[in-house]
């Protein structure tokens, strides 16, 4: 019983069954990242390999779409081979406000040694695939040096994010501490300094939405 899904009975109890493809969902070797990726009102998940599972390009990342009965149908995630859990964070939000969850792919570790594809936003399509574009200010969004904290901060129905610098990025206060990125609805964002940004350093404070 490596992985199970527990469906609520509506009275505080749950009914369990094996998760689809449960034997390859070990927590030491996979991240399961929840979102409603096709906008049908049922939560789905991305299975992202890490550790011993991520030594090849086979099934590195898959999206599992809910069938509504506790089972899921899987397909390869768009650009799956570059979504290793050891080298990327996948950060879920509805960044264009269309009712389907999208994700930001944020590089870390060995992937983040250059400014190539450091951070991208993947917008959900109608066919359960995703279209990618560079994230606004992508080169300063490295996973080891910036936390990306999602929320709808202006209440317009589109998710935004806070970029909270940490590590070497907090050596000064020049746009490296904390910024608010408001969604334009097309996968791009407008940034501004976060209120009280000099005291929002990621090494010293948690920002909780």
DRENTI-465725 format. One record per residue: residue number from 0; residue in one letter; x, y, z of N, C-alpha, C in turn. Coordinates in steps of 0.02 Angstrom, whole numbers, m for minus. Atoms other than C-alpha are relative to their C-alpha. Example, Ala and Ser with C-alpha at 12.3 -4.5 7.8 and 13.67 -1.06 7.14 Angstrom:
BEGIN
   resi   resn      npx      npy      npz     capx     capy     capz      cpx      cpy      cpz
      0      A       45      m59        0      615     m225      390       45       60        0
      1      S      m42      m59       m3      684      m53      357      m39       55       37
//
This chain:
BEGIN
   resi   resn      npx      npy      npz     capx     capy     capz      cpx      cpy      cpz
      0      X       42      m60        0        0        0        0       44       63        0
      1      X      m46      m57        4      131      126      m56      m37       66       m2
      2      X       39      m62        3       m1      257      m95      m74      m16       m5
      3      X       72        8        0     m187      268      m60      m34       67       m7
      4      X       41      m59        1     m323      395      m95      m58      m11       49
      5      X       54        3      m50     m448      432       44      m54       49      m21
      6      X       56      m42       22     m617      498      m17      m45       14       60
      7      X       42      m20      m56     m720      595      108      m70      m27       m5
      8      X       70       22       m4     m886      522      163      m47       56       20
      9      X       41      m58      m17     m946      694      214      m18        5       73
     10      X       17       m1      m71     m958      653      399       63       m2       44
     11      X      m63        1      m36     m775      667      449       37      m66       m5
     12      X      m34       63       13     m735      489      397       18       m4      m75
     13      X      m25        6       68     m650      430      237        0      m73      m22
     14      X       m6       66       30     m655      279      121       64       m2      m42
     15      X      m65        2       34     m486      222       54        1      m53      m55
     16      X      m15       48       53     m427      134     m102       71       13      m24
     17      X      m67      m11       26     m259      109     m185        0       56      m51
     18      X       m9      m53       49     m199      260     m282       21      m31      m67
     19      X      m21       23       66     m182      233     m469       76       m1       m5
     20      X      m73        8        5       m5      168     m504       35        7       67
     21      X      m24      m10      m68       22      161     m316       71      m24       11
     22      X      m66       29      m13      179       55     m325       58       45      m21
     23      X      m54      m45       22      278      194     m410       m8       69       31
     24      X       12      m64      m33      222      332     m291       32        5       69
     25      X      m37       m5      m63      348      309     m150       17       72       16
     26      X      m14      m69      m20      369      470      m52       73       18        0
     27      X      m72      m14        5      558      453      m53       21       14      m71
     28      X      m20       m4       70      559      450     m242      m47       40      m44
     29      X       47      m41       39      410      556     m297      m30       55       43
     30      X       44      m52      m27      324      720     m259      m67       m5      m35
     31      X       68       m3       28      135      725     m284      m26       71       11
     32      X       15      m71       m2       79      902     m326      m71       11      m24
     33      X       72       m2       12     m108      935     m318      m22       64      m34
     34      X       33      m57       31     m209     1050     m430      m56      m24      m46
     35      X       53       17       48     m363     1053     m542       25       23      m69
     36      X      m37      m20       60     m264     1052     m704      m43        4      m63
     37      X       44       m6       58     m411     1032     m824      m64       38       15
     38      X       55      m45      m17     m536     1143     m733      m68      m33        3
     39      X       65       35       m3     m672     1010     m710      m28       m4       70
     40      X       24        0      m68     m691     1041     m524       24      m58       42
     41      X      m29       57      m37     m598      882     m474       76       10        3
     42      X      m72       m8       m6     m422      890     m406       38      m58      m32
     43      X      m46       46       33     m285      804     m506       67        4       36
     44      X      m67       m8      m28     m101      782     m467       54      m11      m53
     45      X      m60       13       39       70      790     m547       44      m47       41
     46      X      m49       45      m31      187      646     m507       69       19      m27
     47      X      m66      m25       19      366      713     m508       53      m44       33
     48      X      m51       45      m27      511      592     m489       59       39       29
     49      X      m60      m27      m32      661      627     m378       43      m58       23
     50      X      m44       52      m28      808      532     m303       14      m55      m49
     51      X      m18       58       40      835      357     m369      m44       m8      m62
     52      X       45        5       58      685      370     m488       20       47      m57
     53      X      m12      m53       49      754      523     m578       68       m6      m34
     54      X      m65       10       31      911      446     m653       m4       m8      m76
     55      X        9        4       72      836      434     m828      m58       46      m19
     56      X       54      m43       24      706      522     m936      m67      m36       m5
     57      X       61       40        4      573      387     m914      m49       20       55
     58      X       54      m17      m47      413      450     m830       23       50       53
     59      X      m26      m49      m48      507      594     m747      m55       42       31
     60      X       58      m38      m26      345      692     m731      m62      m18      m40
     61      X       63       17       31      166      643     m766      m56       39       34
     62      X       60      m30      m29       m3      725     m741      m53      m54        4
     63      X       53       49      m12     m141      616     m667      m66       38        8
     64      X       64      m34        0     m317      678     m706      m53      m44       32
     65      X       51       36      m38     m459      628     m590      m57      m24      m45
     66      X       59       28       33     m594      513     m658      m64       11       41
     67      X       58      m15      m42     m709      565     m515      m21      m57       46
     68      X       17       57      m42     m711      395     m430       59      m24       42
     69      X      m60       18      m38     m542      396     m343       55      m30      m43
     70      X      m51       22       47     m450      334     m498       22       58      m43
     71      X      m29      m54       39     m343      437     m614       27      m27      m66
     72      X      m29       16       65     m289      436     m797       63       41       m8
     73      X      m64      m34        2     m107      478     m828       24       13      m72
     74      X      m36      m14       61       m8      557     m968       64       37       18
     75      X      m62      m36      m13      167      630     m981      m14       74        7
     76      X        4      m72       m8      180      807     m917       39       34      m56
     77      X      m36      m39       50      229      936    m1047       72       13       23
     78      X      m72       m9      m16      421      945    m1052       22      m42       59
     79      X      m10       43      m58      425      800     m930       74      m13       16
     80      X      m69       21      m13      610      760     m951       41       53       37
     81      X      m37      m52      m36      665      927     m876      m35       20       65
     82      X       37      m15      m61      551      918     m724       19      m45       59
     83      X      m24       40      m56      656      812     m606      m12       37       66
     84      X       14      m30      m66      606      842     m425       62       21       38
     85      X      m62      m21      m32      788      856     m373       25       67      m27
     86      X      m28      m58       34      816     1000     m493      m52       54      m17
     87      X       52      m50       13      648     1090     m508      m53       m1       55
     88      X       61       m7      m39      508     1155     m399      m57       14      m48
     89      X       60      m14       39      334     1151     m477      m50       33       47
     90      X       38      m42      m46      228     1289     m399      m68       16      m32
     91      X       66        0       32       41     1279     m434      m39       63       15
     92      X       47      m55       m7      m80     1422     m462      m38       10      m64
     93      X       36      m17       61     m211     1483     m584       22       70      m21
     94      X      m34      m64       13     m101     1619     m656      m34       43      m53
     95      X       36      m41       48     m218     1674     m796      m75        4       15
     96      X       69       m8      m23     m383     1656     m703      m52      m33      m43
     97      X       48       34       44     m465     1534     m824      m33      m60       32
     98      X       31       56      m35     m516     1407     m692       38      m65       m4
     99      X      m43       59        4     m378     1283     m735       66       16       32
    100      X      m63      m14      m33     m224     1268     m628       59       m7      m48
    101      X      m63       m3       37      m56     1310     m705       56      m15       49
    102      X      m56        7      m47      118     1293     m632       60       40      m24
    103      X      m66      m29       13      284     1383     m621       52      m54       10
    104      X      m58       44       m5      438     1278     m654       60       42       19
    105      X      m55      m40      m28      580     1347     m547       61      m46        9
    106      X      m59       42       m3      754     1276     m570       39       10       65
    107      X      m43       m3      m58      871     1235     m427       58      m48      m12
    108      X      m56       46        6     1034     1141     m400       38        8      m65
    109      X      m42        0       60     1133     1094     m555      m34       34      m59
    110      X       36      m33       55      996     1163     m670        7       76        3
    111      X        3      m73      m10     1015     1339     m599       69       33       m2
    112      X      m68      m28        3     1198     1370     m640        7       51      m57
    113      X       m1      m50       54     1155     1478     m791      m67       36        0
    114      X       62      m38        4     1016     1597     m843      m48      m28      m52
    115      X       41       31       52      936     1474     m966      m59      m37       32
    116      X       62       32      m25      754     1426     m925       m2       m4       76
    117      X       m3        1      m73      784     1470     m742      m70       m4       31
    118      X       69        3      m24      598     1498     m716      m47       10      m58
    119      X       50       m3       52      451     1468     m831      m70       m8       30
    120      X       69       11      m20      263     1479     m814      m32      m44      m54
    121      X       34       47       44      161     1336     m890      m75       10        9
    122      X       72      m13       m1      m19     1383     m932      m38      m60      m28
    123      X       38       58       20     m147     1243     m945      m40       13      m64
    124      X       40       m3       61     m224     1210    m1116      m64      m41        8
    125      X       63       36       m2     m395     1136    m1156       10      m76       m6
    126      X      m11       71       14     m315      967    m1199       45      m33       51
    127      X      m39       28      m55     m226      935    m1033       75        4      m11
    128      X      m71      m17        8      m59      996    m1100       10       72       25
    129      X      m17      m66      m26       30     1156    m1049       44       37      m51
    130      X      m42      m44       42      105     1302    m1147       46       40       45
    131      X      m49      m32      m45      265     1375    m1074       26       66      m29
    132      X      m35      m61       18      345     1545    m1076       45       19       59
    133      X      m44      m21      m54      485     1625     m976      m40       40       51
    134      X       30      m38      m54      428     1690     m808       30       70        1
    135      X      m24      m68       m6      442     1878     m786       61        2       47
    136      X      m62       m4      m39      618     1918     m721       28      m69       17
    137      X      m17       70      m12      660     1734     m741       69      m10       29
    138      X      m69       13      m20      846     1751     m711       13       10       74
    139      X      m10      m10      m72      824     1807     m530      m49      m42       41
    140      X       50       42      m34      699     1669     m485       28      m69       17
    141      X      m30       65      m15      822     1529     m441      m28      m30       65
    142      X       32       32      m57      749     1402     m321       41        0       64
    143      X      m40       m2      m60      896     1408     m203        6       70       29
    144      X      m10      m69      m21      891     1597     m192      m65       40        4
    145      X       64      m36       m4      707     1641     m202      m57      m49       14
    146      X       63       35      m11      545     1574     m128      m54       35      m40
    147      X       57      m28       36      391     1598     m238      m64      m21       37
    148      X       56       12      m45      234     1614     m131      m64       24      m34
    149      X       58      m13       43       69     1604     m225      m61       23       40
    150      X       64      m22      m27      m93     1696     m187      m31       50      m47
    151      X       34      m52       40     m223     1809     m268        1       64       42
    152      X      m13      m55      m47     m157     1967     m186      m40       63      m16
    153      X       43      m58       15     m269     2093     m276      m72      m19      m12
    154      X       70       21        2     m429     1990     m280      m32        4      m69
    155      X       28       m4       67     m450     1990     m469      m13      m68      m31
    156      X       13       67       25     m468     1800     m485       58      m32      m35
    157      X      m61       27       29     m292     1775     m552       53       m5       54
    158      X      m51        8      m51     m153     1705     m444       62       41      m17
    159      X      m62      m39        2       m1     1814     m412       52      m38       41
    160      X      m48       31      m46      158     1775     m317       45       53       30
    161      X      m52      m39      m33      280     1850     m195       66      m34      m13
    162      X      m69       25        5      464     1829     m234       38       22       62
    163      X      m35      m14      m63      556     1816      m68       72      m24       m6
    164      X      m71       18        8      745     1820      m83       27      m33       63
    165      X      m34       35      m56      854     1709       25       73      m12      m20
    166      X      m70       16       15     1036     1657       37       39       60      m24
    167      X      m44      m52       25     1159     1758      m65      m37       61      m28
    168      X       37      m56       28     1021     1866     m137      m18       54       53
    169      X       20      m49      m51      991     1954       30       60       39       28
    170      X      m59      m37      m22     1161     2036       40      m10       75       m3
    171      X       16      m71        3     1084     2205       m2      m75        8       m6
    172      X       73      m13        2      914     2287      m18      m22       25      m69
    173      X       16      m25       66      914     2322     m206      m40      m51      m39
    174      X       47       44       36      761     2231     m275       13      m74       13
    175      X      m17       70      m12      828     2071     m198      m33      m27       62
    176      X       29       25      m61      728     2059      m39      m69      m30      m14
    177      X       66       27       14      542     2041      m74      m38       44      m48
    178      X       39      m35       49      436     2089     m222      m67      m36       m9
    179      X       66       27       16      253     2065     m266       m8        1      m76
    180      X       11        7       71      216     2002     m442      m75      m11      m13
    181      X       71        3       14       37     2038     m499      m12      m25      m72
    182      X       13       31       65      m33     1933     m643      m35       48      m47
    183      X       33      m37       54      m78     2018     m807      m51      m43      m37
    184      X       50       44       30     m184     1867     m856       24      m36      m63
    185      X      m26       31       61      m72     1812    m1000       66      m37       13
    186      X      m62       34      m18       69     1728     m905       57       47       16
    187      X      m50      m49      m21      164     1889     m875      m24       33       65
    188      X       14      m29      m66      173     1986     m711       32       68        5
    189      X      m29      m64      m17      202     2164     m653       26       m2       72
    190      X      m30        5      m66      319     2180     m504        4       68       35
    191      X      m11      m59      m42      331     2304     m362       29      m24       66
    192      X      m28       19      m64      420     2306     m196      m56      m18       49
    193      X       48       20      m51      327     2216      m58        3       49       59
    194      X        1      m42      m60      272     2320       92       51      m25       51
    195      X      m51       16      m51      412     2325      222       50      m52      m26
    196      X      m42       51       32      522     2227      100       67      m12       35
    197      X      m66       15      m29      687     2251      195       m2      m50       59
    198      X        4       47      m56      621     2144      339      m36      m64      m19
    199      X       36       59       24      548     2004      231       49      m52      m27
    200      X      m50       45       28      707     1904      201      m18      m73       12
    201      X       19       71       m3      681     1720      164       39      m41       49
    202      X      m39       37      m50      819     1664      281      m24       12       71
    203      X       19      m20      m68      735     1748      429      m75        3       13
    204      X       72       m4      m10      548     1756      398      m37      m48      m46
    205      X       47       37       41      407     1646      335      m57       47      m19
    206      X       58      m38       23      271     1728      231      m56      m51      m12
    207      X       52       52       m3      108     1633      258      m65       30      m28
    208      X       56      m28       36      m40     1662      140      m66      m23       31
//
